[in-house]
C-alpha cells in the first residue's frame, strides 16, 4: 500500500514535469526548428504516463510516512531523467539511450557533465531543455510540488528534509512546510530573473541569457556553446557569472532571513557563509599570484580574470570555463577540483559535501584533541553560537564515511573498466560532487563522450548519489528499509 501511494505521487510529479516541456516547445515553435515535433511527442508520452500512473493508483492516495519520503525521492530522481531524456533521444540523430539518460541526469542533478559535441549546431529548443533541467533540479521538483501543490496529500516536511542539502535539516523559515518551500522558490525565482536581465545587459542574446541563467543559479554549468563562456570572451559577462555563482553558492534560507530583517546581516553573521566567501577570496588571490609567477598568464590582471572565473566556477560546482585549465600546472587544477568537493553552503544549489560539514569535522577534531589533554572536560561542538547535537555530529561522521567509501568504490569500478587513473578518479570526483568537468579525458576542453557505456552508468550513479547526499539513496539498499 505504501509503495502504491508513492507511485501515485510520482505520477503527479511526472505530470508536473511534462508541463515544463512547454518551455522548450515554445522556443521550438517560435524558431520553427526541427525539434518541435520531438518535443510534442515527448510531452505527450510524459503527460500520458504521469496521468496513467496517477489514475491507476488514485485509490491509494494518503499521507506519506517518513520511509515513503525516501522511496519517493529516489524514484523521482531515477525516473524523471528518463522522461527528460526523451526529447534528446527524439531530436538528436544517433544519440543512444545511455548517452541521453546520462545527459538528462547530468542536467537534473546540476552536474553539467555532457556527452554532446556540436552544441552550437543543436536546435535552440534542445539546448533550452538541457539548461532548464538544471533549473528544475537545482531546488528539486519535489520541493516545487510541495510549494505549489500543497493539496497533494503528501508528507511535505519529510520530502523537503530529504531533498534539502546539509546535515541540519530541521530548520524552518515558516511554521508551515509548504510556505517554507514557497519562500525558497520565490528567492530562487527572483535571483533567476535578475540574473537573466544582467546577462542580457552584459551582451548575451535573450535566449542565451535565459539558458545561462538556468545553469548559473542552479550551479549546473551546461552551456549552449562548445566553448562555454569562452564563446564571448567578455569580462562583463564573466563578471555577471562570477557574481551570481557566488550568490547561488550561499544558503538560500539566509536571503529570506535578510529580506525579513531588511539587512544583509543574517548572511554575514552566518559562520558557513563567511567561511565559504573567505575560502573563495583566498583561493582567487593564491591562484592569481601562482598563475602570474608561473607564467601561465601574460599579466597580473589576466591572471586575476582567469583565476576569479575558474575558481568560483569550479568551487561552486558550476563547471563553466573560458580556458582549458587542465593546461595549467597540476597544483592549480587539482586545488580547484578539491574546492568543489566542499566549498558551497548547505541549502544552496551547489554539490559536494558542503562547507558546514567540513567546519563541524574540524571542530570535532579539535574537541577530540582537547579530550586527549583533558579527558574530563565537557567540550560541546559549537557552530555560530549554537551547540550542535550529537545526533547531527553522528550523521556528519556517517556521511563522510559513506562519501569516502563511495568515492573509492566508484573509482575502483572505473579503473576495473579500463580507464586510466587520472580520468577515473577525477570523473568520479566531479560526478559525485556534481562539478561536471574533471581532468584527463573528461577535462574542461573535452567531455564525457569518450567514455564507454559502463563508465557512463557509473558516472550516472555517482551524480545521483551526490545530488541526494548518499544516505537518502543508500538507505533504499538496506534490508531494514523494506521490512514492515
DOPA-543021 format. One record per residue: x, y, z of N, C-alpha, C in turn. Coordinates in steps of 0.2 Angstrom, whole numbers, padded with zeros to 4 digits, always signed. Layout:
REM DOPA-543021
XYZXYZXYZ...
//
This chain:
REM DOPA-543021
+0004-0006+0000+0000+0000+0000+0004+0006+0000+0010+0006+0004+0014+0012+0004+0017+0013-0002+0020+0008-0006+0023+0009-0012+0018+0012-0017+0012+0009-0017+0007+0012-0022+0005+0019-0021+0005+0021-0014+0004+0028-0013+0010+0033-0016+0016+0030-0015+0022+0033-0018+0021+0034-0026+0019+0028-0029+0018+0028-0036+0013+0034-0038+0008+0034-0034+0003+0039-0035+0006+0046-0035+0010+0048-0031+0013+0054-0030+0018+0055-0036+0022+0050-0038+0026+0050-0043+0023+0052-0050+0017+0049-0051+0013+0051-0056+0011+0058-0057+0009+0061-0051+0008+0068-0051+0014+0072-0053+0020+0070-0050+0026+0074-0052+0028+0073-0059+0026+0067-0062+0028+0066-0069+0023+0071-0073+0017+0072-0071+0013+0077-0075+0015+0084-0074+0017+0086-0068+0020+0092-0067+0027+0093-0072+0031+0088-0072+0037+0088-0076+0035+0089-0084+0030+0086-0086+0028+0086-0093+0026+0094-0095+0023+0097-0090+0021+0104-0091+0028+0108-0093+0033+0107-0089+0039+0111-0091+0042+0110-0098+0040+0104-0101+0042+0104-0108+0039+0109-0113+0034+0112-0110+0031+0118-0114+0036+0124-0115+0041+0124-0111+0045+0130-0112+0050+0129-0118+0053+0123-0119+0057+0122-0125+0052+0121-0131+0046+0119-0130+0042+0118-0135+0040+0125-0138+0039+0130-0134+0038+0137-0136+0044+0140-0140+0050+0138-0138+0056+0141-0141+0056+0137-0148+0054+0131-0148+0054+0127-0155+0049+0130-0159+0043+0132-0157+0038+0134-0161+0040+0141-0164+0043+0145-0159+0045+0152-0161+0050+0152-0167+0055+0147-0166+0060+0147-0171+0058+0142-0177+0053+0138-0176+0051+0133-0181+0057+0129-0182+0060+0126-0177+0066+0122-0178+0063+0115-0178+0068+0110-0180+0067+0103-0181+0065+0099-0175+0066+0102-0169+0064+0099-0163+0057+0100-0160+0053+0103-0164+0046+0104-0162+0042+0098-0161+0042+0094-0166+0038+0088-0166+0041+0083-0161+0048+0082-0160+0050+0078-0155+0048+0080-0148+0048+0087-0147+0046+0089-0140+0038+0088-0139+0034+0089-0144+0027+0087-0144+0026+0080-0142+0030+0075-0145+0029+0068-0144+0032+0067-0137+0037+0069-0135+0040+0068-0128+0035+0071-0123+0032+0077-0124+0027+0079-0119+0021+0075-0119+0019+0073-0124+0013+0068-0124+0014+0062-0121+0020+0059-0122+0022+0052-0119+0022+0053-0111+0026+0059-0109+0027+0060-0102+0020+0062-0099+0016+0066-0102+0009+0068-0099+0005+0061-0098+0005+0057-0103+0001+0051-0103+0003+0046-0098+0010+0046-0097+0012+0041-0092+0011+0043-0085+0012+0050-0084+0010+0053-0077+0003+0052-0076-0002+0053-0080-0009+0053-0079-0011+0045-0078-0008+0041-0082-0009+0034-0081-0007+0031-0074-0001+0033-0072+0001+0031-0065-0003+0034-0060-0005+0040-0060-0009+0044-0055-0016+0041-0055-0019+0040-0061-0026+0037-0061-0026+0030-0058-0021+0026-0060-0021+0019-0058-0020+0018-0051-0018+0023-0047-0016+0022-0040-0020+0027-0036-0025+0030-0039-0028+0036-0035-0032+0033-0029-0034+0027-0029-0037+0024-0023-0032+0024-0017-0025+0024-0018-0020+0023-0013-0017+0030-0010-0020+0035-0013-0018+0042-0011-0019+0043-0003-0013+0044+0000-0014+0045+0008-0008+0049+0010-0007+0051+0016-0002+0055+0019+0004+0050+0019+0010+0052+0016+0016+0048+0016+0019+0048+0023+0022+0042+0024+0026+0041+0030+0034+0043+0029+0038+0044+0034+0045+0046+0033+0048+0041+0028+0047+0034+0029+0050+0029+0025+0048+0030+0017+0042+0032+0016+0039+0033+0010+0043+0039+0006+0044+0044+0010+0048+0050+0008+0054+0048+0004+0058+0044+0007+0065+0042+0004+0063+0038-0002+0058+0034-0002+0057+0030-0008+0054+0035-0014+0050+0040-0012+0048+0044-0017+0053+0048-0020+0058+0051-0016+0063+0055-0019+0068+0051-0023+0070+0045-0021+0074+0040-0025+0071+0039-0032+0064+0037-0032+0061+0035-0038+0060+0041-0043+0059+0047-0040+0058+0053-0044+0065+0055-0047+0070+0054-0044+0076+0056-0046+0079+0051-0051+0077+0045-0051+0078+0040-0056+0074+0040-0062+0067+0042-0061+0063+0041-0066+0062+0048-0071+0062+0054-0067+0062+0060-0071+0067+0061-0076+0073+0059-0075+0078+0059-0081+0077+0055-0086+0073+0049-0085+0071+0045-0090+0066+0049-0095+0061+0052-0092+0057+0056-0097+0061+0062-0099+0065+0065-0095+0069+0071-0098+0074+0069-0104+0076+0063-0104+0080+0060-0110+0076+0059-0116+0069+0059-0116+0065+0058-0122+0066+0063-0127+0066+0069-0126+0067+0074-0131+0074+0074-0134+0079+0072-0130+0085+0072-0133+0086+0066-0138+0083+0060-0136+0083+0054-0140+0079+0055-0147+0074+0059-0146+0070+0060-0152+0072+0066-0157+0076+0070-0154+0078+0076-0158+0085+0076-0160+0090+0072-0157+0097+0072-0159+0098+0065-0162+0099+0065-0169+0100+0059-0173+0106+0055-0170+0106+0048-0169+0111+0044-0167+0113+0044-0160+0109+0048-0156+0110+0048-0149+0107+0042-0146+0112+0038-0142+0109+0032-0139+0106+0033-0132+0102+0028-0129+0099+0029-0123+0103+0030-0117+0109+0027-0117+0114+0028-0111+0116+0035-0111+0118+0038-0117+0120+0045-0118+0115+0050-0116+0109+0048-0118+0103+0053-0117+0101+0053-0110+0101+0047-0106+0100+0047-0099+0105+0050-0095+0111+0049-0097+0117+0052-0094+0116+0060-0094+0115+0063-0100+0114+0070-0101+0108+0073-0097+0103+0069-0097+0097+0071-0093+0098+0071-0086+0102+0066-0083+0103+0065-0076+0108+0071-0074+0113+0072-0079+0118+0077-0078+0115+0084-0077+0110+0085-0081+0106+0092-0080+0102+0092-0074+0098+0087-0073+0094+0086-0067+0097+0087-0060+0103+0084-0060+0107+0084-0054+0112+0090-0054+0111+0095-0059+0115+0101-0059+0123+0099-0060+0125+0094-0063+0132+0092-0063+0135+0095-0069+0132+0096-0075+0135+0099-0080+0139+0095-0084+0140+0089-0083+0144+0085-0087+0140+0083-0094+0144+0083-0099+0140+0082-0106+0144+0077-0110+0140+0073-0114+0142+0069-0119+0142+0071-0126+0139+0077-0126+0137+0080-0133+0142+0085-0135+0144+0085-0142+0148+0090-0145+0144+0093-0151+0146+0099-0153+0142+0102-0158+0136+0106-0155+0137+0108-0149+0131+0112-0146+0129+0118-0149+0133+0121-0153+0131+0127-0156+0127+0125-0162+0127+0119-0165+0123+0117-0171+0116+0114-0169+0115+0113-0162+0109+0110-0160+0103+0115-0160+0097+0112-0161+0091+0117-0161+0091+0121-0154+0090+0127-0154+0089+0131-0148+0085+0128-0143+0080+0125-0145+0075+0122-0140+0078+0116-0136+0083+0112-0140+0086+0106-0136+0091+0109-0131+0095+0114-0133+0099+0117-0128+0095+0121-0122+0089+0124-0124+0085+0126-0118+0083+0121-0114+0081+0115-0116+0079+0109-0112+0084+0107-0108+0090+0106-0110+0096+0104-0106+0097+0109-0100+0097+0115-0102+0098+0120-0097+0092+0121-0092+0086+0120-0094+0080+0120-0090+0080+0114-0085+0083+0109-0087+0083+0103-0082+0087+0105-0076+0093+0109-0077+0097+0111-0072+0093+0116-0067+0089+0120-0070+0085+0125-0066+0080+0121-0062+0076+0116-0065+0072+0112-0061+0075+0108-0056+0081+0105-0057+0084+0101-0052+0087+0105-0047+0089+0111-0048+0093+0115-0043+0089+0115-0037+0083+0116-0036+0080+0116-0030+0075+0110-0029+0075+0106-0034+0071+0100-0033+0064+0100-0035+0062+0096-0040+0055+0097-0042+0050+0094-0036+0053+0091-0032+0048+0089-0026+0047+0095-0021+0052+0099-0020+0051+0105-0016+0046+0109-0020+0047+0110-0027+0042+0114-0031+0035+0111-0030+0034+0104-0030+0027+0102-0029+0025+0103-0022+0029+0103-0017+0026+0104-0010+0025+0112-0010+0028+0116-0014+0027+0123-0013+0021+0125-0017+0019+0122-0023+0013+0125-0026+0007+0120-0026+0008+0114-0024+0003+0109-0024+0002+0106-0017+0001+0110-0012+0000+0108-0005-0006+0103-0004-0010+0102-0009-0016+0098-0008-0015+0091-0010-0008+0090-0012-0007+0083-0015-0008+0077-0010-0008+0079-0003-0008+0074+0002-0002+0071+0003+0004+0074+0003+0010+0071+0005+0013+0073+0011+0018+0070+0014+0021+0072+0020+0026+0077+0018+0024+0083+0017+0029+0089+0014+0035+0089+0019+0034+0089+0025+0040+0090+0029+0046+0085+0028+0044+0079+0027+0049+0073+0026+0052+0074+0019+0048+0076+0014+0050+0077+0007+0055+0083+0007+0054+0088+0010+0058+0094+0010+0065+0092+0014+0064+0089+0019+0070+0087+0023+0075+0082+0019+0071+0078+0015+0075+0073+0011+0079+0076+0005+0075+0081+0003+0078+0085-0003+0083+0090-0001+0083+0094+0004+0087+0099+0006+0094+0096+0007+0099+0100+0006+0106+0098+0007+0108+0100+0014+0113+0096+0016+0116+0098+0023+0114+0094+0028+0118+0094+0034+0116+0090+0040+0111+0092+0044+0109+0099+0044+0104+0101+0049+0098+0103+0045+0093+0098+0045+0088+0099+0040+0081+0101+0044+0081+0102+0050+0075+0103+0054+0074+0111+0055+0078+0115+0052+0076+0122+0052+0071+0124+0047+0066+0128+0050+0061+0130+0045+0061+0138+0045+0059+0141+0039+0058+0148+0038+0051+0150+0041+0046+0146+0040+0039+0147+0042+0036+0141+0046+0031+0143+0049+0028+0137+0053+0025+0131+0048+0023+0133+0042+0020+0128+0038+0026+0126+0032+0027+0119+0031+0032+0117+0027+0031+0120+0020+0024+0120+0018+0023+0122+0011+0025+0129+0010+0024+0134+0015+0026+0141+0015+0033+0141+0015+0037+0137+0018+0044+0137+0018+0047+0135+0011+0044+0130+0008+0046+0128+0001+0044+0134-0004+0039+0137-0003+0037+0143-0007+0042+0148-0007+0043+0150+0000+0048+0155+0001+0055+0154-0003+0057+0148-0002+0064+0146-0005+0063+0147-0013+0057+0145-0016+0057+0145-0023+0056+0153-0025+0053+0157-0021+0052+0164-0023+0059+0167-0023+0063+0165-0018+0070+0168-0018+0074+0166-0024+0073+0159-0026+0076+0156-0032+0074+0160-0038+0067+0161-0039+0065+0165-0045+0067+0172-0045+0068+0175-0040+0070+0182-0040+0077+0183-0042+0081+0178-0040+0088+0178-0042+0089+0176-0049+0085+0172-0051+0085+0170-0058+0083+0175-0063+0078+0179-0061+0075+0185-0065+0081+0190-0066+0084+0192-0060+0089+0197-0060+0095+0195-0064+0097+0188-0064+0102+0185-0067+0101+0186-0075+0095+0184-0077+0094+0184-0084+0095+0191-0087+0092+0196-0083+0092+0203-0085+0100+0205-0086+0104+0203-0081+0111+0205-0080+0115+0202-0086+0113+0196-0088+0117+0193-0094+0115+0197-0100+0109+0198-0101+0107+0202-0107+0110+0208-0108+0110+0212-0102+0113+0219-0102+0121+0218-0103+0124+0213-0101+0131+0212-0102+0133+0210-0109+0128+0208-0113+0129+0207-0120+0127+0200-0123+0123+0196-0119+0121+0190-0122+0114+0191-0125+0112+0187-0130+0106+0187-0133+0101+0185-0127+0094+0186-0129+0089+0184-0124+0089+0177-0122+0090+0173-0128+0089+0165-0127+0095+0163-0123+0101+0165-0125+0107+0163-0121+0107+0166-0114+0104+0172-0113+0104+0174-0106+0099+0170-0102+0094+0167-0105+0089+0163-0101+0092+0156-0100+0096+0153-0105+0099+0147-0104+0104+0147-0099+0109+0152-0099+0114+0153-0094+0112+0155-0087+0106+0158-0087+0103+0160-0081+0101+0153-0077+0098+0148-0081+0096+0142-0079+0102+0138-0076+0108+0138-0079+0113+0134-0077+0118+0138-0072+0117+0145-0071+0121+0149-0066+0118+0148-0059+0111+0150-0059+0108+0150-0052+0107+0143-0049+0107+0138-0054+0107+0131-0052+0114+0128-0051+0119+0132-0052+0126+0130-0052+0127+0123-0056+0123+0123-0062+0123+0117-0066+0129+0117-0071+0130+0123-0075+0136+0123-0079+0135+0121-0086+0129+0118-0088+0128+0117-0095+0128+0124-0099+0130+0124-0105+0131+0129-0110+0128+0128-0117+0126+0133-0120+0123+0132-0127+0129+0132-0132+0135+0133-0130+0141+0133-0134+0146+0128-0132+0150+0125-0137+0155+0121-0135+0161+0124-0131+0162+0131-0133+0167+0134-0130+0165+0137-0123+0159+0136-0121+0156+0138-0114+0157+0146-0114+0159+0149-0109+0160+0156-0108+0165+0159-0113+0170+0155-0115+0175+0157-0120+0172+0159-0126+0166+0157-0128+0162+0159-0134+0162+0167-0134+0161+0170-0129+0160+0178-0129+0167+0181-0127+0171+0178-0123+0177+0182-0122+0176+0189-0119+0171+0189-0114+0169+0196-0112+0170+0196-0104+0174+0201-0102+0175+0202-0095+0168+0204-0092+0164+0208-0095+0157+0210-0092+0153+0203-0091+0152+0199-0096+0148+0193-0095+0151+0188-0089+0158+0188-0089+0161+0184-0084+0160+0187-0077+0160+0193-0077+0159+0196-0070+0152+0195-0068+0147+0195-0072+0140+0193-0070+0140+0186-0068+0143+0181-0072+0143+0174-0070+0146+0173-0063+0152+0177-0062+0155+0176-0055+0151+0178-0050+0147+0184-0050+0143+0187-0045+0137+0182-0044+0134+0179-0049+0128+0175-0047+0130+0168-0045+0136+0166-0048+0138+0159-0045+0140+0160-0038+0143+0165-0035+0144+0166-0028+0138+0167-0024+0133+0171-0027+0127+0171-0023+0123+0165-0023+0123+0161-0028+0120+0154-0028+0123+0149-0024+0129+0150-0022+0133+0145-0018+0131+0146-0010+0127+0151-0008+0125+0153-0001+0119+0150+0000+0117+0148+0006+0111+0145+0008+0105+0150+0007+0101+0148+0003+0095+0152+0001+0091+0154+0007+0091+0150+0012+0087+0152+0018+0089+0159+0021+0096+0160+0020+0099+0166+0023+0096+0172+0019+0095+0172+0013+0092+0178+0009+0085+0179+0012+0081+0174+0013+0075+0175+0016+0075+0179+0023+0080+0176+0027+0081+0180+0033+0083+0187+0032+0087+0188+0027+0090+0195+0026+0084+0199+0024+0080+0197+0020+0074+0200+0017+0069+0202+0023+0068+0198+0028+0064+0199+0033+0067+0204+0038+0073+0204+0039+0077+0208+0043+0078+0215+0040+0077+0215+0033+0079+0221+0029+0086+0223+0030+0090+0218+0030+0098+0219+0032+0101+0213+0029+0108+0214+0027+0112+0208+0025+0115+0205+0031+0114+0207+0036+0117+0205+0042+0116+0197+0043+0110+0194+0042+0110+0187+0043+0114+0183+0039+0116+0186+0033+0120+0182+0029+0128+0182+0031+0130+0189+0033+0137+0189+0035+0138+0186+0042+0133+0186+0046+0134+0183+0053+0134+0176+0053+0132+0173+0047+0132+0165+0047+0139+0163+0046+0141+0158+0050+0148+0155+0050+0150+0152+0044+0145+0148+0041+0146+0144+0035+0147+0149+0029+0143+0154+0029+0143+0159+0023+0150+0163+0023+0152+0165+0029+0159+0168+0030+0164+0164+0028+0164+0157+0030+0169+0153+0028+0170+0152+0020+0164+0151+0017+0163+0150+0010+0166+0156+0006+0164+0162+0008+0167+0168+0005+0174+0169+0006+0176+0167+0012+0183+0168+0014+0188+0163+0010+0185+0157+0009+0189+0152+0005+0190+0154-0002+0184+0156-0005+0184+0159-0012+0189+0164-0013+0189+0170-0009+0193+0175-0010+0200+0173-0009+0202+0169-0004+0209+0167-0003+0211+0163-0008+0207+0159-0011+0210+0154-0017+0211+0158-0023+0206+0163-0024+0207+0168-0030+0214+0171-0030+0215+0174-0024+0221+0178-0023+0227+0173-0024+0227+0167-0021+0233+0162-0021+0234+0160-0029+0229+0159-0032+0230+0156-0039+0231+0162-0044+0229+0168-0042+0231+0174-0046+0239+0175-0046+0241+0175-0040+0249+0175-0039+0252+0169-0042+0249+0163-0041+0253+0157-0044+0253+0157-0052+0247+0159-0055+0247+0159-0062+0252+0164-0065+0252+0170-0062+0256+0175-0064+0264+0174-0064+0266+0171-0058+0273+0169-0056+0275+0163-0060+0270+0159-0062+0272+0153-0066+0272+0155-0074+0270+0161-0075+0270+0162-0082+0264+0160-0086+0259+0157-0083+0253+0155-0086+0248+0160-0088+0249+0166-0086+0245+0172-0088+0250+0178-0090+0248+0182-0095+0253+0187-0098+0254+0193-0093+0249+0194-0088+0249+0200-0084+0245+0198-0077+0246+0202-0072+0243+0201-0066+0235+0202-0067+0233+0206-0071+0226+0207-0072+0223+0201-0076+0227+0198-0081+0224+0192-0084+0224+0187-0080+0229+0186-0075+0229+0181-0070+0223+0181-0066+0221+0187-0064+0216+0188-0059+0209+0186-0063+0208+0188-0069+0202+0187-0073+0202+0179-0073+0207+0176-0075+0207+0168-0076+0205+0165-0069+0209+0167-0064+0208+0164-0058+0201+0165-0055+0199+0171-0055+0192+0173-0052+0187+0169-0055+0187+0168-0062+0181+0165-0065+0182+0157-0064+0187+0154-0064+0188+0147-0064+0187+0145-0057+0190+0148-0052+0190+0146-0045+0182+0146-0043+0179+0152-0044+0172+0152-0042+0168+0147-0046+0169+0146-0053+0165+0141-0056+0166+0134-0054+0172+0132-0053+0173+0125-0051+0172+0124-0043+0174+0129-0039+0172+0128-0032+0165+0128-0030+0161+0132-0034+0154+0132-0033+0150+0126-0037+0154+0121-0040+0152+0115-0043+0148+0117-0050+0149+0123-0052+0146+0125-0059+0149+0122-0065+0155+0123-0066+0159+0120-0071+0160+0124-0078+0158+0130-0078+0159+0134-0084+0167+0135-0085+0169+0136-0091+0176+0138-0092+0177+0143-0098+0182+0146-0097+0184+0151-0103+0191+0149-0106+0194+0144-0102+0201+0142-0104+0201+0135-0102+0206+0131-0105+0207+0124-0103+0212+0124-0097+0209+0124-0091+0213+0125-0086+0217+0119-0084+0216+0113-0088+0220+0107-0087+0227+0108-0089+0228+0113-0093+0234+0115-0096+0239+0119-0091+0235+0121-0085+0239+0125-0080+0243+0119-0076+0248+0122-0072+0251+0117-0068+0246+0113-0063+0248+0107-0062+0243+0102-0059+0241+0105-0052+0245+0109-0049+0243+0112-0042+0236+0116-0043+0236+0120-0048+0230+0124-0049+0224+0120-0051+0224+0116-0055+0218+0112-0057+0216+0108-0052+0220+0104-0048+0218+0100-0043+0215+0104-0037+0218+0109-0036+0216+0113-0030+0208+0116-0031+0207+0118-0037+0200+0120-0039+0195+0114-0038+0197+0108-0041+0193+0102-0041+0191+0100-0033+0197+0100-0029+0196+0099-0022+0191+0104-0019+0192+0110-0021+0187+0115-0018+0180+0113-0019+0179+0111-0025+0172+0109-0027+0169+0103-0023+0173+0100-0019+0171+0095-0015+0167+0097-0009+0169+0103-0007+0166+0105+0000+0164+0113+0000+0166+0117-0005+0166+0124-0003+0158+0127-0003+0153+0125-0006+0147+0128-0006+0143+0126+0001+0138+0131+0002+0135+0130+0008+0129+0125+0008+0127+0122+0013+0121+0118+0014+0115+0123+0012+0110+0120+0009+0104+0124+0007+0105+0128+0001+0111+0128-0002+0112+0131-0009+0110+0126-0014+0111+0128-0021+0110+0123-0026+0117+0119-0028+0122+0121-0024+0128+0118-0026+0129+0110-0024+0134+0107-0026+0135+0100-0024+0141+0099-0019+0143+0093-0018+0149+0092-0014+0146+0091-0007+0151+0090-0002+0149+0088+0005+0147+0094+0009+0148+0100+0007+0146+0106+0010+0151+0109+0015+0151+0115+0015+0156+0119+0020+0154+0117+0027+0148+0117+0029+0146+0116+0036+0149+0109+0038+0149+0104+0034+0151+0098+0037+0159+0098+0038+0162+0102+0034+0169+0102+0035+0171+0106+0041+0167+0112+0042+0168+0116+0049+0166+0111+0055+0161+0107+0054+0159+0103+0060+0165+0098+0061+0167+0095+0056+0173+0090+0057+0179+0093+0060+0181+0099+0058+0186+0102+0061+0185+0104+0068+0179+0106+0070+0178+0107+0077+0178+0100+0081+0175+0095+0078+0175+0089+0081+0183+0086+0082+0187+0087+0077+0194+0085+0078+0197+0089+0083+0196+0096+0084+0199+0100+0089+0196+0097+0096+0190+0096+0096+0187+0093+0103+0191+0087+0105+0192+0082+0100+0195+0076+0102+0202+0077+0104+0206+0082+0101+0212+0083+0103+0212+0086+0110+0207+0090+0112+0207+0093+0118+0206+0088+0124+0202+0083+0122+0200+0077+0126+0206+0073+0128+0211+0073+0123+0217+0069+0124+0221+0072+0130+0221+0079+0130+0224+0083+0135+0220+0083+0142+0213+0084+0141+0209+0085+0147+0203+0080+0146+0204+0074+0148+0199+0068+0147+0192+0070+0150+0192+0074+0156+0186+0075+0159+0182+0081+0157+0185+0085+0152+0182+0091+0150+0176+0090+0146+0171+0095+0148+0165+0095+0144+0165+0100+0138+0166+0098+0132+0168+0102+0126+0163+0101+0121+0157+0104+0121+0152+0103+0115+0154+0106+0109+0152+0103+0103+0154+0107+0097+0149+0112+0096+0152+0118+0095+0148+0124+0094+0149+0127+0088+0143+0129+0084+0144+0132+0077+0139+0138+0077+0142+0144+0076+0138+0150+0076+0134+0152+0082+0138+0150+0088+0135+0151+0094+0129+0146+0097+0128+0141+0093+0123+0136+0094+0127+0129+0095+0125+0126+0101+0128+0119+0102+0125+0114+0097+0129+0110+0094+0127+0106+0089+0126+0099+0092+0120+0096+0091+0118+0090+0095+0123+0084+0092+0123+0079+0097+0127+0073+0095+0124+0069+0089+0117+0070+0089+0114+0066+0083+0117+0069+0076+0117+0076+0076+0119+0079+0070+0127+0077+0069+0131+0077+0074+0138+0075+0073+0139+0068+0071+0134+0064+0073+0135+0057+0071+0133+0056+0064+0128+0060+0061+0126+0060+0054+0131+0063+0050+0135+0068+0052+0140+0070+0048+0146+0065+0048+0148+0062+0053+0153+0057+0053+0151+0051+0048+0145+0049+0049+0142+0043+0044+0142+0045+0037+0140+0052+0036+0140+0054+0029+0147+0054+0026+0152+0056+0030+0159+0057+0027+0162+0050+0026+0160+0045+0031+0162+0038+0029+0159+0035+0023+0153+0036+0022+0150+0034+0016+0152+0038+0010+0154+0044+0010+0157+0048+0005+0163+0045+0003+0168+0044+0008+0174+0041+0006+0174+0034+0003+0169+0030+0006+0168+0023+0003+0166+0023-0004+0161+0028-0005+0158+0028-0012+0163+0031-0017+0167+0036-0015+0172+0038-0019+0177+0033-0021+0179+0029-0016+0184+0024-0018+0181+0018-0022+0175+0016-0020+0172+0010-0024+0170+0012-0031+0168+0018-0032+0166+0020-0039+0173+0021-0043+0178+0024-0040+0184+0025-0044+0187+0018-0045+0187+0013-0041+0189+0006-0042+0185+0003-0048+0179+0005-0048+0175+0002-0054+0177+0005-0060+0178+0011-0060+0181+0015-0067+0187+0012-0069+0192+0011-0064+0198+0008-0066+0197+0000-0068+0193-0003-0065+0192-0010-0067+0189-0010-0075+0185-0005-0077+0183-0004-0083+0188-0003-0089+0194-0001-0086+0200+0000-0091+0201+0007-0092+0199+0012-0088+0200+0019-0088+0207+0021-0085+0210+0025-0087+0217+0027-0084+0215+0031-0078+0220+0031-0073+0219+0033-0066+0217+0040-0065+0220+0045-0069+0218+0052-0068+0211+0053-0070+0209+0051-0076+0202+0051-0078+0197+0048-0074+0199+0042-0072+0194+0038-0067+0193+0042-0061+0198+0044-0058+0197+0047-0051+0194+0054-0052+0196+0058-0056+0193+0065-0057+0186+0065-0060+0184+0060-0064+0177+0059-0067+0173+0057-0061+0175+0052-0057+0170+0051-0051+0170+0056-0046+0175+0060-0045+0175+0065-0040+0171+0071-0043+0171+0072-0049+0167+0078-0052+0160+0076-0052+0158+0070-0054+0151+0067-0054+0148+0067-0047+0152+0064-0042+0150+0063-0035+0148+0070-0032+0152+0075-0034+0151+0082-0031+0148+0086-0036+0145+0084-0041+0141+0087-0046+0145+0094-0049+0151+0093-0050+0155+0098-0053+0155+0098-0060+0155+0093-0064+0155+0092-0071+0161+0090-0074+0166+0095-0076+0172+0093-0080+0177+0090-0074+0181+0086-0076+0186+0083-0072+0193+0085-0076+0197+0080-0076+0204+0081-0079+0205+0075-0083+0210+0075-0087+0212+0069-0092+0207+0069-0098+0204+0063-0099+0199+0063-0104+0192+0066-0103+0191+0069-0097+0185+0072-0096+0186+0079-0094+0192+0082-0096+0194+0089-0094+0189+0094-0097+0191+0101-0095+0186+0106-0097+0186+0107-0105+0191+0105-0109+0191+0106-0116+0188+0100-0119+0187+0095-0116+0184+0088-0118+0177+0087-0115+0174+0081-0116+0168+0080-0112+0168+0072-0111+0162+0070-0109+0162+0063-0106+0160+0058-0112+0160+0061-0118+0158+0057-0124+0162+0051-0126+0169+0052-0123+0173+0046-0125+0173+0040-0120+0169+0041-0115+0168+0035-0110+0164+0030-0113+0165+0024-0111+0161+0018-0113+0154+0018-0109+0149+0014-0112+0143+0014-0109+0143+0012-0101+0147+0007-0099+0148+0005-0092+0150+0011-0088+0155+0015-0091+0158+0020-0087+0153+0026-0086+0149+0027-0091+0144+0032-0091+0139+0030-0086+0137+0024-0085+0132+0022-0080+0135+0023-0073+0142+0021-0072+0145+0023-0066+0145+0030-0064+0146+0034-0069+0146+0041-0068+0139+0044-0066+0134+0041-0070+0127+0042-0068+0125+0041-0061+0127+0035-0059+0125+0033-0052+0129+0038-0047+0135+0040-0049+0139+0045-0044+0135+0051-0044+0132+0054-0050+0129+0060-0050+0122+0060-0045+0119+0054-0046+0113+0054-0042+0114+0053-0034+0119+0049-0033+0122+0049-0026+0124+0056-0023+0127+0059-0027+0130+0066-0024+0124+0071-0024+0119+0071-0028+0114+0076-0028+0109+0074-0022+0108+0068-0020+0104+0066-0015+0108+0065-0008+0114+0067-0008+0119+0066-0002+0119+0059+0000+0120+0054-0004+0122+0047-0002+0117+0044+0002+0116+0046+0008+0112+0042+0013+0105+0041+0011+0102+0046+0007+0095+0046+0005+0094+0041+0000+0099+0039-0004+0099+0034-0009+0101+0027-0006+0107+0027-0002+0109+0021+0000+0105+0017+0005+0101+0021+0009+0096+0018+0014+0091+0014+0010+0090+0015+0004+0085+0011+0000+0088+0004-0001+0094+0003-0001+0098-0003-0002+0098-0007+0004+0096-0005+0010+0097-0009+0016+0091-0013+0017+0092-0019+0019+0086-0024+0021+0081-0021+0026+0083-0017+0031+0079-0014+0036+0074-0010+0033+0076-0006+0027+0071-0002+0024+0065-0005+0021+0066-0011+0019+0060-0015+0016+0056-0019+0021+0058-0020+0027+0055-0023+0032+0049-0019+0035+0043-0023+0036+0037-0019+0038+0038-0018+0046
//
